[in-house]
Amino acid sequence: MKTTKHLTLQIFGLSALVVCAFAGYAMPKVEQPQLQTLAIKTSVMDNNNYEAQVETKMYPAPNENMVQHILTLPKLNDESQYLIEIQIGQNKLVDCNKVRLMGEIHTLSLDGWGYPYYQVDSMIQAPSTKMMCTEAKTAQFISLNDTITQEYDSRLAKVFYLPKEAQLRYRIWRAASEFKFSRQ
């Protein structure tokens, strides 16, 4: 009985050593310095400071209490290898409770052009948990549940109409490996 426990501990220790030795190979580090220097042009305008831009002059001006956010993506060599992820939300001071925002992202089509744009009419804070928190509040970005993920396309600007209190954040994803086939 004692030798069985001893043998089990040795096997467990050896397997843990093997896992640790190969852990570095499981998730290779992917260097993507070109993504950190990607110059995405952003502009944010409300109805008071709206100026039609050349690439987005066909889109309507923002309404009262709305802000137009425009992302203009630079041309890349192989855009099929990239994605853009966009989140809409707010920076808030929050404690340990779970905080969410409620709102709907509408995908609209520009009349006569067929170009898509996005609109959020309103955002409200959803009911949160009511736990007793002992730590100080921290600033966090709280996003709507919907995240927009699209293929990278520099030919057309990404246009969003959001409430004044809303914020838009984005990041670019790049494929780290080629497609592989499953066994057939």
C-alpha distance (Angstrom), angle and dihedral (degrees) to the residues before:
residue distance angle dihedral
M1 . . .
K2 3.78 . .
T3 3.83 92.0 .
T4 3.82 91.0 50.6
K5 3.82 91.1 55.3
H6 3.80 90.5 45.0
L7 3.82 91.5 49.2
T8 3.83 91.2 47.4
L9 3.81 91.0 51.8
Q10 3.83 91.0 49.1
I11 3.83 92.1 50.4
F12 3.80 91.1 46.9
G13 3.82 91.5 49.0
L14 3.81 92.1 47.6
S15 3.82 92.5 48.6
A16 3.82 90.6 49.2
L17 3.82 89.4 51.1
V18 3.83 91.4 50.8
V19 3.82 91.6 48.5
C20 3.81 91.5 49.9
A21 3.80 92.2 47.1
F22 3.81 93.0 54.6
A23 3.81 98.2 35.6
G24 3.80 90.6 96.1
Y25 3.80 90.2 58.7
A26 3.79 94.9 52.1
M27 3.82 95.5 66.3
P28 3.80 110.9 29.1
K29 3.77 115.7 -159.7
V30 3.78 109.9 -109.1
E31 3.78 114.8 -152.8
Q32 3.80 111.9 -150.7
P33 3.81 106.5 168.1
Q34 3.81 91.0 153.5
L35 3.82 89.6 65.2
Q36 3.80 91.4 54.8
T37 3.80 92.0 53.6
L38 3.81 96.7 42.2
A39 3.82 106.2 129.6
I40 3.79 105.0 -141.7
K41 3.79 109.5 -178.9
T42 3.79 112.6 -135.6
S43 3.78 129.6 -174.3
V44 3.78 130.2 -179.6
M45 3.81 121.1 -165.4
D46 3.78 135.3 169.2
N47 3.80 126.7 -164.4
N48 3.85 91.4 -85.4
N49 3.81 97.5 56.4
Y50 3.82 100.6 26.3
E51 3.80 116.5 144.7
A52 3.79 119.6 173.7
Q53 3.80 110.4 -120.9
V54 3.79 122.8 -147.4
E55 3.81 95.9 -115.4
T56 3.84 95.0 43.8
K57 3.82 104.7 30.5
M58 3.82 91.1 116.4
Y59 3.83 91.8 64.6
P60 3.82 118.4 89.3
A61 3.79 121.4 -102.2
P62 3.81 114.2 -102.8
N63 3.81 117.2 -90.0
E64 3.79 125.1 -125.7
N65 3.84 111.2 -64.1
M66 3.82 90.6 14.7
V67 3.79 130.3 105.6
Q68 3.79 125.9 -154.4
H69 3.82 114.4 -137.4
I70 3.81 116.9 -167.1
L71 3.81 125.3 -169.4
T72 3.80 115.0 -167.5
L73 3.80 111.4 -168.5
P74 3.81 121.7 -151.0
K75 3.81 119.8 -122.6
L76 3.82 114.5 -95.3
N77 3.81 130.0 -165.7
D78 3.82 97.5 -118.0
E79 3.80 108.1 16.4
S80 3.81 91.9 173.5
Q81 3.83 87.3 76.6
Y82 3.84 93.1 61.0
L83 3.80 139.3 72.0
I84 3.79 131.6 -171.5
E85 3.81 120.5 -142.2
I86 3.79 118.6 -161.2
Q87 3.79 127.6 -168.6
I88 3.78 127.2 -172.6
G89 3.79 120.7 -157.8
Q90 3.78 145.2 95.6
N91 3.78 139.3 -82.2
K92 3.80 106.8 -118.6
L93 3.77 138.7 172.0
V94 3.79 104.4 -114.8
D95 3.76 137.4 174.3
C96 3.81 128.4 -151.6
N97 3.82 92.9 -62.7
K98 3.79 120.5 103.9
V99 3.80 108.3 -104.2
R100 3.81 123.9 -169.8
L101 3.76 137.5 174.1
M102 3.78 125.5 -134.4
G103 3.78 123.4 -148.0
E104 3.76 140.0 110.5
I105 3.79 128.2 -112.6
H106 3.80 108.6 -142.1
T107 3.79 119.2 -157.1
L108 3.79 108.0 -146.7
S109 3.80 132.4 -177.7
L110 3.79 123.5 -131.4
D111 3.81 107.5 -117.9
G112 3.79 112.8 -112.7
W113 3.80 93.2 7.3
G114 3.78 105.4 56.1
Y115 3.82 91.8 -141.8
P116 3.80 114.0 147.0
Y117 3.78 124.0 -124.9
Y118 3.78 132.4 170.6
Q119 3.78 133.4 -125.9
V120 3.79 134.8 -173.6
D121 3.80 110.6 -167.6
S122 3.80 97.2 -169.5
M123 3.77 142.5 -6.8
I124 3.77 125.4 -157.9
Q125 3.77 132.5 177.1
A126 3.78 111.7 -102.6
P127 3.80 120.9 -136.9
S128 3.79 109.3 -77.5
T129 3.76 134.2 -155.0
K130 3.81 116.4 -85.7
M131 3.77 103.6 -139.1
M132 3.78 121.6 151.0
C133 3.78 106.7 -108.0
T134 3.78 122.5 -159.0
E135 3.81 98.0 -177.2
A136 3.80 126.3 80.8
K137 3.78 121.2 -95.8
T138 3.79 117.2 -94.8
A139 3.79 132.3 -159.0
Q140 3.81 112.8 -105.9
F141 3.77 135.7 166.7
I142 3.80 107.6 -115.2
S143 3.79 111.4 -162.9
L144 3.75 134.8 -164.0
N145 3.79 110.6 -102.1
D146 3.80 90.8 -109.7
T147 3.78 117.1 82.7
I148 3.79 119.6 -171.6
T149 3.79 114.2 -137.8
Q150 3.78 117.8 179.0
E151 3.75 140.7 165.3
Y152 3.78 111.6 -92.3
D153 3.82 108.9 -99.7
S154 3.80 119.7 170.1
R155 3.81 93.7 -176.8
L156 3.80 94.4 80.4
A157 3.81 130.3 37.8
K158 3.80 118.5 -123.3
V159 3.82 108.9 -120.7
F160 3.82 125.7 -165.2
Y161 3.82 132.3 179.6
L162 3.80 109.9 -156.2
P163 3.81 137.4 168.1
K164 3.82 113.3 -92.3
E165 3.81 93.0 -107.4
A166 3.83 92.8 52.9
Q167 3.78 125.5 98.7
L168 3.78 129.7 -157.3
R169 3.77 124.6 -147.6
Y170 3.77 130.3 178.2
R171 3.77 143.7 -178.3
I172 3.76 135.8 -167.7
W173 3.80 122.2 -126.3
R174 3.80 124.2 -158.1
A175 3.79 126.9 -163.9
A176 3.80 108.3 -107.5
S177 3.80 96.6 -164.6
E178 3.78 143.0 18.4
F179 3.79 122.6 -96.0
K180 3.79 115.3 -83.9
F181 3.79 127.3 -158.7
S182 3.78 125.6 -124.5
R183 3.76 118.5 -129.9
Q184 3.77 113.9 -81.4
